[in-house]
Amino acid sequence: MTSLRAPNTLLGVALLLGICADLLFYGRGVGVSAPIFVALGLAALLMISRSEGRPGGTNLWLGAAALSFAAWLAVRDEPMLVALNWLALISLLLLLTVGFRSDALHRLPPVRLASRAFLAIFEIGAYPIVLAVNQIGQIPLRGGQIRKLAPIIRGLLLAAPLLLIFGGLLASADSIFASYVNQILRLRLPFDFATSVTHLIMVGFFTSIVGGGMIVSLAEGMRVAPALPAEGDTERLDRSGLAWRVLGSTEAITVLMLLDLLFAGFMVIQGAYLFGGLDSLALTGMSFADNARRGFFEMLTVAMLSLGLLCALAVVTRRESPARRQVFNAASAAMVLLVLGILASAFQRMWLYELAYGFTRLRIYTHSFMIWLAVVLLLFVVALVAARPQIFLAGGFASALVYLTILNIVSPDALIVRENIARYQAALSALTVTPGDDLFGRSSYDENVDLNYLLSLSSDAVPDLVKALPILNPTQRTEAMSQLVAMNHQLYLANQRDGWQGWHMSHFDASMAILRAVSP
């Protein structure tokens, strides 16, 4: 653990942020509280780093990126998108922690960066406790007696979580013991004991996370090894770089070429009917659903496994000569092109399926994921030819952030409503209407809209769903309005519970749209 000029200041700031976290998050939904807390944490890190004389390096952009995804948590409500935003936020903050004073991330060895990030997870939890215990041990007592009380305090700090854990387990194991514990805990206090403990746990957790993150961030960062090794080190470095290359180029090239032939044969057959469109598909006797469900996920799996295989071969294969290296690169590039063709086939299948049955979350996520996977495959080829793996790793990470940002901007649930309603309107306009026809009672998927599914989406979809109300028949409109009013009531209750800390743009927009719809 790095030595600090003012450890008490760091612990004090971490405690204040822990209290802020309790005020922002306890018993509330996540909303505007997320970007506020992340902004406070980043500002505290910059302030502490300046006071310690340990400013950040070239990776401060990670903080800005983390703040952007924290802001999206206050904007989007779709569950999968929220989970991805959380994953991006935590990953960016972890990378900022380990790379705050390091060289640019794309220049660092990937294995070293990954191991450092893994170790930092444990350090973040342990370092604040160690620092706090050390500081308590240095507190002098009156009369010149030093550290007499410190061991007891340290013992209490160490015993407190253990007492909670083991006490809870023993109380669950024996009802009589649990009754005595409950009697002890039911002391008449001016506050609720269980609630107070929960607040303390939450404050302590965030204090530890924030304090540990700042301590790890201020440690000496990772640096790239010198470009020119010292005399006598060349042979050792060369051996280290070849340590993973256990497979000969002949074996690897054989594997690649055989798979290239297999994929090429598959693409020849695919081109005969799939890319011919709906008429060609009809000749096969398969429905849209059979065609998509039978092959889509299998082809997507082939594409992902192929990328993993290419990465593995690039790491473990010895390329003994420039000629062997060129052949290996050519075979790998050919495989990437064929896998892109397989992805295009899967993309086409899903597109036909969506044209026939409309859009869902799963279809949108898998469809968009294929586009990102194609970008990653192209990055692999560029990195392989340039012999710079950092292009693949940094480019893949950056493209994932861009992909997730685009998903946030587009909003999958809103897109589902817009596209399904547009498809429904197009189907209605194509019908030949005669007096007495009940358009909304027809069972053909081309002429109906799954209103129940649209109403089950998150609040992101509500504004576009409200706009679509006029095209529904009276029965559907009444059902939709009834569910939207019930949703608005739930949003109102959530807003009352969460206060300003849980303000969420998606919830606000949904409530406003519903209120405008029900207003005369």
Beta strands, then each sheet from edge to edge (+ up, - down):
end
